[in-house]
Amino acid sequence: MLNASVWDKLVASGKVDTSKVHVFQTTPTYFDYNWTVRGSLDPALAAKIKQAFLDLDPANPEQKAILDLQAASRFIETKPENYKGIEEAARAADLLK
């Protein structure tokens, strides 16, 4: 099992011989790579951090460099229900109690 973006990087860099290795199954799209702060963080600081991520602009070279580190074109606001599928899978695999 391998994250699709990791697979794409390996293929693009020539580290995978696609005549010998191929994708035989993929999962449905899901939300991942969320950024989380501790619940006791000052709400004003949490809001500033959130806005800084949401404001990153790929048209700005310095900000694009930050986005590129995560192979992202932008960050979006999320909500707990976006992770229900992952939570259900983790519970089914007995990874969460």
Phi and psi restraints in degrees (range 20) as a CNS / XPLOR table:
assign (resid 1 and name C) (resid 2 and name N)
       (resid 2 and name CA) (resid 2 and name C) 1.0 -151.0 20.0 2
assign (resid 2 and name N) (resid 2 and name CA)
       (resid 2 and name C) (resid 3 and name N) 1.0 139.2 20.0 2
assign (resid 2 and name C) (resid 3 and name N)
       (resid 3 and name CA) (resid 3 and name C) 1.0 -62.3 20.0 2
assign (resid 3 and name N) (resid 3 and name CA)
       (resid 3 and name C) (resid 4 and name N) 1.0 137.4 20.0 2
assign (resid 3 and name C) (resid 4 and name N)
       (resid 4 and name CA) (resid 4 and name C) 1.0 -59.8 20.0 2
assign (resid 4 and name N) (resid 4 and name CA)
       (resid 4 and name C) (resid 5 and name N) 1.0 -37.8 20.0 2
assign (resid 4 and name C) (resid 5 and name N)
       (resid 5 and name CA) (resid 5 and name C) 1.0 -68.3 20.0 2
assign (resid 5 and name N) (resid 5 and name CA)
       (resid 5 and name C) (resid 6 and name N) 1.0 -33.9 20.0 2
assign (resid 5 and name C) (resid 6 and name N)
       (resid 6 and name CA) (resid 6 and name C) 1.0 -66.9 20.0 2
assign (resid 6 and name N) (resid 6 and name CA)
       (resid 6 and name C) (resid 7 and name N) 1.0 -44.3 20.0 2
assign (resid 6 and name C) (resid 7 and name N)
       (resid 7 and name CA) (resid 7 and name C) 1.0 -57.3 20.0 2
assign (resid 7 and name N) (resid 7 and name CA)
       (resid 7 and name C) (resid 8 and name N) 1.0 -48.8 20.0 2
assign (resid 7 and name C) (resid 8 and name N)
       (resid 8 and name CA) (resid 8 and name C) 1.0 -58.3 20.0 2
assign (resid 8 and name N) (resid 8 and name CA)
       (resid 8 and name C) (resid 9 and name N) 1.0 -41.6 20.0 2
assign (resid 8 and name C) (resid 9 and name N)
       (resid 9 and name CA) (resid 9 and name C) 1.0 -64.8 20.0 2
assign (resid 9 and name N) (resid 9 and name CA)
       (resid 9 and name C) (resid 10 and name N) 1.0 -42.1 20.0 2
assign (resid 9 and name C) (resid 10 and name N)
       (resid 10 and name CA) (resid 10 and name C) 1.0 -64.5 20.0 2
assign (resid 10 and name N) (resid 10 and name CA)
       (resid 10 and name C) (resid 11 and name N) 1.0 -41.4 20.0 2
assign (resid 10 and name C) (resid 11 and name N)
       (resid 11 and name CA) (resid 11 and name C) 1.0 -65.6 20.0 2
assign (resid 11 and name N) (resid 11 and name CA)
       (resid 11 and name C) (resid 12 and name N) 1.0 -46.9 20.0 2
assign (resid 11 and name C) (resid 12 and name N)
       (resid 12 and name CA) (resid 12 and name C) 1.0 -61.7 20.0 2
assign (resid 12 and name N) (resid 12 and name CA)
       (resid 12 and name C) (resid 13 and name N) 1.0 -33.3 20.0 2
assign (resid 12 and name C) (resid 13 and name N)
       (resid 13 and name CA) (resid 13 and name C) 1.0 -85.1 20.0 2
assign (resid 13 and name N) (resid 13 and name CA)
       (resid 13 and name C) (resid 14 and name N) 1.0 -2.4 20.0 2
assign (resid 13 and name C) (resid 14 and name N)
       (resid 14 and name CA) (resid 14 and name C) 1.0 77.8 20.0 2
assign (resid 14 and name N) (resid 14 and name CA)
       (resid 14 and name C) (resid 15 and name N) 1.0 13.6 20.0 2
assign (resid 14 and name C) (resid 15 and name N)
       (resid 15 and name CA) (resid 15 and name C) 1.0 -83.1 20.0 2
assign (resid 15 and name N) (resid 15 and name CA)
       (resid 15 and name C) (resid 16 and name N) 1.0 -6.9 20.0 2
assign (resid 15 and name C) (resid 16 and name N)
       (resid 16 and name CA) (resid 16 and name C) 1.0 -122.9 20.0 2
assign (resid 16 and name N) (resid 16 and name CA)
       (resid 16 and name C) (resid 17 and name N) 1.0 130.1 20.0 2
assign (resid 16 and name C) (resid 17 and name N)
       (resid 17 and name CA) (resid 17 and name C) 1.0 -89.8 20.0 2
assign (resid 17 and name N) (resid 17 and name CA)
       (resid 17 and name C) (resid 18 and name N) 1.0 101.1 20.0 2
assign (resid 17 and name C) (resid 18 and name N)
       (resid 18 and name CA) (resid 18 and name C) 1.0 -71.7 20.0 2
assign (resid 18 and name N) (resid 18 and name CA)
       (resid 18 and name C) (resid 19 and name N) 1.0 -4.4 20.0 2
assign (resid 18 and name C) (resid 19 and name N)
       (resid 19 and name CA) (resid 19 and name C) 1.0 -82.0 20.0 2
assign (resid 19 and name N) (resid 19 and name CA)
       (resid 19 and name C) (resid 20 and name N) 1.0 -15.1 20.0 2
assign (resid 19 and name C) (resid 20 and name N)
       (resid 20 and name CA) (resid 20 and name C) 1.0 -112.4 20.0 2
assign (resid 20 and name N) (resid 20 and name CA)
       (resid 20 and name C) (resid 21 and name N) 1.0 -25.2 20.0 2
assign (resid 20 and name C) (resid 21 and name N)
       (resid 21 and name CA) (resid 21 and name C) 1.0 -127.0 20.0 2
assign (resid 21 and name N) (resid 21 and name CA)
       (resid 21 and name C) (resid 22 and name N) 1.0 132.5 20.0 2
assign (resid 21 and name C) (resid 22 and name N)
       (resid 22 and name CA) (resid 22 and name C) 1.0 -141.0 20.0 2
assign (resid 22 and name N) (resid 22 and name CA)
       (resid 22 and name C) (resid 23 and name N) 1.0 160.7 20.0 2
assign (resid 22 and name C) (resid 23 and name N)
       (resid 23 and name CA) (resid 23 and name C) 1.0 -79.2 20.0 2
assign (resid 23 and name N) (resid 23 and name CA)
       (resid 23 and name C) (resid 24 and name N) 1.0 127.6 20.0 2
assign (resid 23 and name C) (resid 24 and name N)
       (resid 24 and name CA) (resid 24 and name C) 1.0 -114.3 20.0 2
assign (resid 24 and name N) (resid 24 and name CA)
       (resid 24 and name C) (resid 25 and name N) 1.0 -10.5 20.0 2
assign (resid 24 and name C) (resid 25 and name N)
       (resid 25 and name CA) (resid 25 and name C) 1.0 -160.9 20.0 2
assign (resid 25 and name N) (resid 25 and name CA)
       (resid 25 and name C) (resid 26 and name N) 1.0 145.2 20.0 2
assign (resid 25 and name C) (resid 26 and name N)
       (resid 26 and name CA) (resid 26 and name C) 1.0 -131.5 20.0 2
assign (resid 26 and name N) (resid 26 and name CA)
       (resid 26 and name C) (resid 27 and name N) 1.0 154.9 20.0 2
assign (resid 26 and name C) (resid 27 and name N)
       (resid 27 and name CA) (resid 27 and name C) 1.0 -89.3 20.0 2
assign (resid 27 and name N) (resid 27 and name CA)
       (resid 27 and name C) (resid 28 and name N) 1.0 160.2 20.0 2
assign (resid 27 and name C) (resid 28 and name N)
       (resid 28 and name CA) (resid 28 and name C) 1.0 -62.7 20.0 2
assign (resid 28 and name N) (resid 28 and name CA)
       (resid 28 and name C) (resid 29 and name N) 1.0 158.4 20.0 2
assign (resid 28 and name C) (resid 29 and name N)
       (resid 29 and name CA) (resid 29 and name C) 1.0 -59.7 20.0 2
assign (resid 29 and name N) (resid 29 and name CA)
       (resid 29 and name C) (resid 30 and name N) 1.0 141.1 20.0 2
assign (resid 29 and name C) (resid 30 and name N)
       (resid 30 and name CA) (resid 30 and name C) 1.0 -147.6 20.0 2
assign (resid 30 and name N) (resid 30 and name CA)
       (resid 30 and name C) (resid 31 and name N) 1.0 159.8 20.0 2
assign (resid 30 and name C) (resid 31 and name N)
       (resid 31 and name CA) (resid 31 and name C) 1.0 -78.0 20.0 2
assign (resid 31 and name N) (resid 31 and name CA)
       (resid 31 and name C) (resid 32 and name N) 1.0 134.7 20.0 2
assign (resid 31 and name C) (resid 32 and name N)
       (resid 32 and name CA) (resid 32 and name C) 1.0 -149.5 20.0 2
assign (resid 32 and name N) (resid 32 and name CA)
       (resid 32 and name C) (resid 33 and name N) 1.0 179.8 20.0 2
assign (resid 32 and name C) (resid 33 and name N)
       (resid 33 and name CA) (resid 33 and name C) 1.0 54.9 20.0 2
assign (resid 33 and name N) (resid 33 and name CA)
       (resid 33 and name C) (resid 34 and name N) 1.0 50.7 20.0 2
assign (resid 33 and name C) (resid 34 and name N)
       (resid 34 and name CA) (resid 34 and name C) 1.0 -85.1 20.0 2
assign (resid 34 and name N) (resid 34 and name CA)
       (resid 34 and name C) (resid 35 and name N) 1.0 155.0 20.0 2
assign (resid 34 and name C) (resid 35 and name N)
       (resid 35 and name CA) (resid 35 and name C) 1.0 -106.6 20.0 2
assign (resid 35 and name N) (resid 35 and name CA)
       (resid 35 and name C) (resid 36 and name N) 1.0 130.5 20.0 2
assign (resid 35 and name C) (resid 36 and name N)
       (resid 36 and name CA) (resid 36 and name C) 1.0 -130.9 20.0 2
assign (resid 36 and name N) (resid 36 and name CA)
       (resid 36 and name C) (resid 37 and name N) 1.0 141.6 20.0 2
assign (resid 36 and name C) (resid 37 and name N)
       (resid 37 and name CA) (resid 37 and name C) 1.0 -114.2 20.0 2
assign (resid 37 and name N) (resid 37 and name CA)
       (resid 37 and name C) (resid 38 and name N) 1.0 159.1 20.0 2
assign (resid 37 and name C) (resid 38 and name N)
       (resid 38 and name CA) (resid 38 and name C) 1.0 -64.7 20.0 2
assign (resid 38 and name N) (resid 38 and name CA)
       (resid 38 and name C) (resid 39 and name N) 1.0 145.7 20.0 2
assign (resid 38 and name C) (resid 39 and name N)
       (resid 39 and name CA) (resid 39 and name C) 1.0 -60.6 20.0 2
assign (resid 39 and name N) (resid 39 and name CA)
       (resid 39 and name C) (resid 40 and name N) 1.0 -26.1 20.0 2
assign (resid 39 and name C) (resid 40 and name N)
       (resid 40 and name CA) (resid 40 and name C) 1.0 -88.6 20.0 2
assign (resid 40 and name N) (resid 40 and name CA)
       (resid 40 and name C) (resid 41 and name N) 1.0 2.9 20.0 2
assign (resid 40 and name C) (resid 41 and name N)
       (resid 41 and name CA) (resid 41 and name C) 1.0 -64.1 20.0 2
assign (resid 41 and name N) (resid 41 and name CA)
       (resid 41 and name C) (resid 42 and name N) 1.0 141.9 20.0 2
assign (resid 41 and name C) (resid 42 and name N)
       (resid 42 and name CA) (resid 42 and name C) 1.0 -52.7 20.0 2
assign (resid 42 and name N) (resid 42 and name CA)
       (resid 42 and name C) (resid 43 and name N) 1.0 125.3 20.0 2
assign (resid 42 and name C) (resid 43 and name N)
       (resid 43 and name CA) (resid 43 and name C) 1.0 -56.3 20.0 2
assign (resid 43 and name N) (resid 43 and name CA)
       (resid 43 and name C) (resid 44 and name N) 1.0 -34.5 20.0 2
assign (resid 43 and name C) (resid 44 and name N)
       (resid 44 and name CA) (resid 44 and name C) 1.0 -66.1 20.0 2
assign (resid 44 and name N) (resid 44 and name CA)
       (resid 44 and name C) (resid 45 and name N) 1.0 -40.9 20.0 2
assign (resid 44 and name C) (resid 45 and name N)
       (resid 45 and name CA) (resid 45 and name C) 1.0 -68.2 20.0 2
assign (resid 45 and name N) (resid 45 and name CA)
       (resid 45 and name C) (resid 46 and name N) 1.0 -41.7 20.0 2
assign (resid 45 and name C) (resid 46 and name N)
       (resid 46 and name CA) (resid 46 and name C) 1.0 -58.8 20.0 2
assign (resid 46 and name N) (resid 46 and name CA)
       (resid 46 and name C) (resid 47 and name N) 1.0 -41.8 20.0 2
assign (resid 46 and name C) (resid 47 and name N)
       (resid 47 and name CA) (resid 47 and name C) 1.0 -64.8 20.0 2
assign (resid 47 and name N) (resid 47 and name CA)
       (resid 47 and name C) (resid 48 and name N) 1.0 -39.6 20.0 2
assign (resid 47 and name C) (resid 48 and name N)
       (resid 48 and name CA) (resid 48 and name C) 1.0 -65.0 20.0 2
assign (resid 48 and name N) (resid 48 and name CA)
       (resid 48 and name C) (resid 49 and name N) 1.0 -43.1 20.0 2
assign (resid 48 and name C) (resid 49 and name N)
       (resid 49 and name CA) (resid 49 and name C) 1.0 -62.6 20.0 2
assign (resid 49 and name N) (resid 49 and name CA)
       (resid 49 and name C) (resid 50 and name N) 1.0 -46.6 20.0 2
assign (resid 49 and name C) (resid 50 and name N)
       (resid 50 and name CA) (resid 50 and name C) 1.0 -58.0 20.0 2
assign (resid 50 and name N) (resid 50 and name CA)
       (resid 50 and name C) (resid 51 and name N) 1.0 -47.6 20.0 2
assign (resid 50 and name C) (resid 51 and name N)
       (resid 51 and name CA) (resid 51 and name C) 1.0 -65.3 20.0 2
assign (resid 51 and name N) (resid 51 and name CA)
       (resid 51 and name C) (resid 52 and name N) 1.0 -35.1 20.0 2
assign (resid 51 and name C) (resid 52 and name N)
       (resid 52 and name CA) (resid 52 and name C) 1.0 -61.3 20.0 2
assign (resid 52 and name N) (resid 52 and name CA)
       (resid 52 and name C) (resid 53 and name N) 1.0 -42.0 20.0 2
assign (resid 52 and name C) (resid 53 and name N)
       (resid 53 and name CA) (resid 53 and name C) 1.0 -66.5 20.0 2
assign (resid 53 and name N) (resid 53 and name CA)
       (resid 53 and name C) (resid 54 and name N) 1.0 -45.3 20.0 2
assign (resid 53 and name C) (resid 54 and name N)
       (resid 54 and name CA) (resid 54 and name C) 1.0 -65.9 20.0 2
assign (resid 54 and name N) (resid 54 and name CA)
       (resid 54 and name C) (resid 55 and name N) 1.0 -27.8 20.0 2
assign (resid 54 and name C) (resid 55 and name N)
       (resid 55 and name CA) (resid 55 and name C) 1.0 -85.2 20.0 2
assign (resid 55 and name N) (resid 55 and name CA)
       (resid 55 and name C) (resid 56 and name N) 1.0 -7.1 20.0 2
assign (resid 55 and name C) (resid 56 and name N)
       (resid 56 and name CA) (resid 56 and name C) 1.0 -58.4 20.0 2
assign (resid 56 and name N) (resid 56 and name CA)
       (resid 56 and name C) (resid 57 and name N) 1.0 129.6 20.0 2
assign (resid 56 and name C) (resid 57 and name N)
       (resid 57 and name CA) (resid 57 and name C) 1.0 -118.8 20.0 2
assign (resid 57 and name N) (resid 57 and name CA)
       (resid 57 and name C) (resid 58 and name N) 1.0 117.0 20.0 2
assign (resid 57 and name C) (resid 58 and name N)
       (resid 58 and name CA) (resid 58 and name C) 1.0 -65.0 20.0 2
assign (resid 58 and name N) (resid 58 and name CA)
       (resid 58 and name C) (resid 59 and name N) 1.0 -14.3 20.0 2
assign (resid 58 and name C) (resid 59 and name N)
       (resid 59 and name CA) (resid 59 and name C) 1.0 -76.1 20.0 2
assign (resid 59 and name N) (resid 59 and name CA)
       (resid 59 and name C) (resid 60 and name N) 1.0 -17.0 20.0 2
assign (resid 59 and name C) (resid 60 and name N)
       (resid 60 and name CA) (resid 60 and name C) 1.0 -93.3 20.0 2
assign (resid 60 and name N) (resid 60 and name CA)
       (resid 60 and name C) (resid 61 and name N) 1.0 117.7 20.0 2
assign (resid 60 and name C) (resid 61 and name N)
       (resid 61 and name CA) (resid 61 and name C) 1.0 -55.6 20.0 2
assign (resid 61 and name N) (resid 61 and name CA)
       (resid 61 and name C) (resid 62 and name N) 1.0 -41.1 20.0 2
assign (resid 61 and name C) (resid 62 and name N)
       (resid 62 and name CA) (resid 62 and name C) 1.0 -65.9 20.0 2
assign (resid 62 and name N) (resid 62 and name CA)
       (resid 62 and name C) (resid 63 and name N) 1.0 -40.8 20.0 2
assign (resid 62 and name C) (resid 63 and name N)
       (resid 63 and name CA) (resid 63 and name C) 1.0 -72.7 20.0 2
assign (resid 63 and name N) (resid 63 and name CA)
       (resid 63 and name C) (resid 64 and name N) 1.0 -34.5 20.0 2
assign (resid 63 and name C) (resid 64 and name N)
       (resid 64 and name CA) (resid 64 and name C) 1.0 -62.1 20.0 2
assign (resid 64 and name N) (resid 64 and name CA)
       (resid 64 and name C) (resid 65 and name N) 1.0 -36.6 20.0 2
assign (resid 64 and name C) (resid 65 and name N)
       (resid 65 and name CA) (resid 65 and name C) 1.0 -61.0 20.0 2
assign (resid 65 and name N) (resid 65 and name CA)
       (resid 65 and name C) (resid 66 and name N) 1.0 -38.0 20.0 2
assign (resid 65 and name C) (resid 66 and name N)
       (resid 66 and name CA) (resid 66 and name C) 1.0 -66.0 20.0 2
assign (resid 66 and name N) (resid 66 and name CA)
       (resid 66 and name C) (resid 67 and name N) 1.0 -46.6 20.0 2
assign (resid 66 and name C) (resid 67 and name N)
       (resid 67 and name CA) (resid 67 and name C) 1.0 -61.6 20.0 2
assign (resid 67 and name N) (resid 67 and name CA)
       (resid 67 and name C) (resid 68 and name N) 1.0 -40.4 20.0 2
assign (resid 67 and name C) (resid 68 and name N)
       (resid 68 and name CA) (resid 68 and name C) 1.0 -61.5 20.0 2
assign (resid 68 and name N) (resid 68 and name CA)
       (resid 68 and name C) (resid 69 and name N) 1.0 -31.3 20.0 2
assign (resid 68 and name C) (resid 69 and name N)
       (resid 69 and name CA) (resid 69 and name C) 1.0 -60.6 20.0 2
assign (resid 69 and name N) (resid 69 and name CA)
       (resid 69 and name C) (resid 70 and name N) 1.0 -26.8 20.0 2
assign (resid 69 and name C) (resid 70 and name N)
       (resid 70 and name CA) (resid 70 and name C) 1.0 -105.6 20.0 2
assign (resid 70 and name N) (resid 70 and name CA)
       (resid 70 and name C) (resid 71 and name N) 1.0 8.3 20.0 2
assign (resid 70 and name C) (resid 71 and name N)
       (resid 71 and name CA) (resid 71 and name C) 1.0 52.0 20.0 2
assign (resid 71 and name N) (resid 71 and name CA)
       (resid 71 and name C) (resid 72 and name N) 1.0 42.8 20.0 2
assign (resid 71 and name C) (resid 72 and name N)
       (resid 72 and name CA) (resid 72 and name C) 1.0 -115.3 20.0 2
assign (resid 72 and name N) (resid 72 and name CA)
       (resid 72 and name C) (resid 73 and name N) 1.0 149.4 20.0 2
assign (resid 72 and name C) (resid 73 and name N)
       (resid 73 and name CA) (resid 73 and name C) 1.0 -96.4 20.0 2
assign (resid 73 and name N) (resid 73 and name CA)
       (resid 73 and name C) (resid 74 and name N) 1.0 -20.6 20.0 2
assign (resid 73 and name C) (resid 74 and name N)
       (resid 74 and name CA) (resid 74 and name C) 1.0 -172.7 20.0 2
assign (resid 74 and name N) (resid 74 and name CA)
       (resid 74 and name C) (resid 75 and name N) 1.0 169.5 20.0 2
assign (resid 74 and name C) (resid 75 and name N)
       (resid 75 and name CA) (resid 75 and name C) 1.0 -111.4 20.0 2
assign (resid 75 and name N) (resid 75 and name CA)
       (resid 75 and name C) (resid 76 and name N) 1.0 147.5 20.0 2
assign (resid 75 and name C) (resid 76 and name N)
       (resid 76 and name CA) (resid 76 and name C) 1.0 -123.9 20.0 2
assign (resid 76 and name N) (resid 76 and name CA)
       (resid 76 and name C) (resid 77 and name N) 1.0 154.8 20.0 2
assign (resid 76 and name C) (resid 77 and name N)
       (resid 77 and name CA) (resid 77 and name C) 1.0 -72.4 20.0 2
assign (resid 77 and name N) (resid 77 and name CA)
       (resid 77 and name C) (resid 78 and name N) 1.0 144.9 20.0 2
assign (resid 77 and name C) (resid 78 and name N)
       (resid 78 and name CA) (resid 78 and name C) 1.0 -126.9 20.0 2
assign (resid 78 and name N) (resid 78 and name CA)
       (resid 78 and name C) (resid 79 and name N) 1.0 178.0 20.0 2
assign (resid 78 and name C) (resid 79 and name N)
       (resid 79 and name CA) (resid 79 and name C) 1.0 -147.8 20.0 2
assign (resid 79 and name N) (resid 79 and name CA)
       (resid 79 and name C) (resid 80 and name N) 1.0 157.1 20.0 2
assign (resid 79 and name C) (resid 80 and name N)
       (resid 80 and name CA) (resid 80 and name C) 1.0 -53.5 20.0 2
assign (resid 80 and name N) (resid 80 and name CA)
       (resid 80 and name C) (resid 81 and name N) 1.0 -38.2 20.0 2
assign (resid 80 and name C) (resid 81 and name N)
       (resid 81 and name CA) (resid 81 and name C) 1.0 -64.7 20.0 2
assign (resid 81 and name N) (resid 81 and name CA)
       (resid 81 and name C) (resid 82 and name N) 1.0 -17.7 20.0 2
assign (resid 81 and name C) (resid 82 and name N)
       (resid 82 and name CA) (resid 82 and name C) 1.0 -66.1 20.0 2
assign (resid 82 and name N) (resid 82 and name CA)
       (resid 82 and name C) (resid 83 and name N) 1.0 -16.2 20.0 2
assign (resid 82 and name C) (resid 83 and name N)
       (resid 83 and name CA) (resid 83 and name C) 1.0 -108.7 20.0 2
assign (resid 83 and name N) (resid 83 and name CA)
       (resid 83 and name C) (resid 84 and name N) 1.0 9.9 20.0 2
assign (resid 83 and name C) (resid 84 and name N)
       (resid 84 and name CA) (resid 84 and name C) 1.0 -60.0 20.0 2
assign (resid 84 and name N) (resid 84 and name CA)
       (resid 84 and name C) (resid 85 and name N) 1.0 -43.0 20.0 2
assign (resid 84 and name C) (resid 85 and name N)
       (resid 85 and name CA) (resid 85 and name C) 1.0 -62.0 20.0 2
assign (resid 85 and name N) (resid 85 and name CA)
       (resid 85 and name C) (resid 86 and name N) 1.0 -42.4 20.0 2
assign (resid 85 and name C) (resid 86 and name N)
       (resid 86 and name CA) (resid 86 and name C) 1.0 -65.7 20.0 2
assign (resid 86 and name N) (resid 86 and name CA)
       (resid 86 and name C) (resid 87 and name N) 1.0 -41.9 20.0 2
assign (resid 86 and name C) (resid 87 and name N)
       (resid 87 and name CA) (resid 87 and name C) 1.0 -62.2 20.0 2
assign (resid 87 and name N) (resid 87 and name CA)
       (resid 87 and name C) (resid 88 and name N) 1.0 -44.0 20.0 2
assign (resid 87 and name C) (resid 88 and name N)
       (resid 88 and name CA) (resid 88 and name C) 1.0 -62.2 20.0 2
assign (resid 88 and name N) (resid 88 and name CA)
       (resid 88 and name C) (resid 89 and name N) 1.0 -42.0 20.0 2
assign (resid 88 and name C) (resid 89 and name N)
       (resid 89 and name CA) (resid 89 and name C) 1.0 -64.7 20.0 2
assign (resid 89 and name N) (resid 89 and name CA)
       (resid 89 and name C) (resid 90 and name N) 1.0 -40.7 20.0 2
assign (resid 89 and name C) (resid 90 and name N)
       (resid 90 and name CA) (resid 90 and name C) 1.0 -65.4 20.0 2
assign (resid 90 and name N) (resid 90 and name CA)
       (resid 90 and name C) (resid 91 and name N) 1.0 -39.6 20.0 2
assign (resid 90 and name C) (resid 91 and name N)
       (resid 91 and name CA) (resid 91 and name C) 1.0 -66.9 20.0 2
assign (resid 91 and name N) (resid 91 and name CA)
       (resid 91 and name C) (resid 92 and name N) 1.0 -41.9 20.0 2
assign (resid 91 and name C) (resid 92 and name N)
       (resid 92 and name CA) (resid 92 and name C) 1.0 -62.6 20.0 2
assign (resid 92 and name N) (resid 92 and name CA)
       (resid 92 and name C) (resid 93 and name N) 1.0 -31.8 20.0 2
assign (resid 92 and name C) (resid 93 and name N)
       (resid 93 and name CA) (resid 93 and name C) 1.0 -88.1 20.0 2
assign (resid 93 and name N) (resid 93 and name CA)
       (resid 93 and name C) (resid 94 and name N) 1.0 6.9 20.0 2
assign (resid 93 and name C) (resid 94 and name N)
       (resid 94 and name CA) (resid 94 and name C) 1.0 60.0 20.0 2
assign (resid 94 and name N) (resid 94 and name CA)
       (resid 94 and name C) (resid 95 and name N) 1.0 34.4 20.0 2
assign (resid 94 and name C) (resid 95 and name N)
       (resid 95 and name CA) (resid 95 and name C) 1.0 -91.4 20.0 2
assign (resid 95 and name N) (resid 95 and name CA)
       (resid 95 and name C) (resid 96 and name N) 1.0 -18.5 20.0 2
assign (resid 95 and name C) (resid 96 and name N)
       (resid 96 and name CA) (resid 96 and name C) 1.0 -123.9 20.0 2
assign (resid 96 and name N) (resid 96 and name CA)
       (resid 96 and name C) (resid 97 and name N) 1.0 147.9 20.0 2
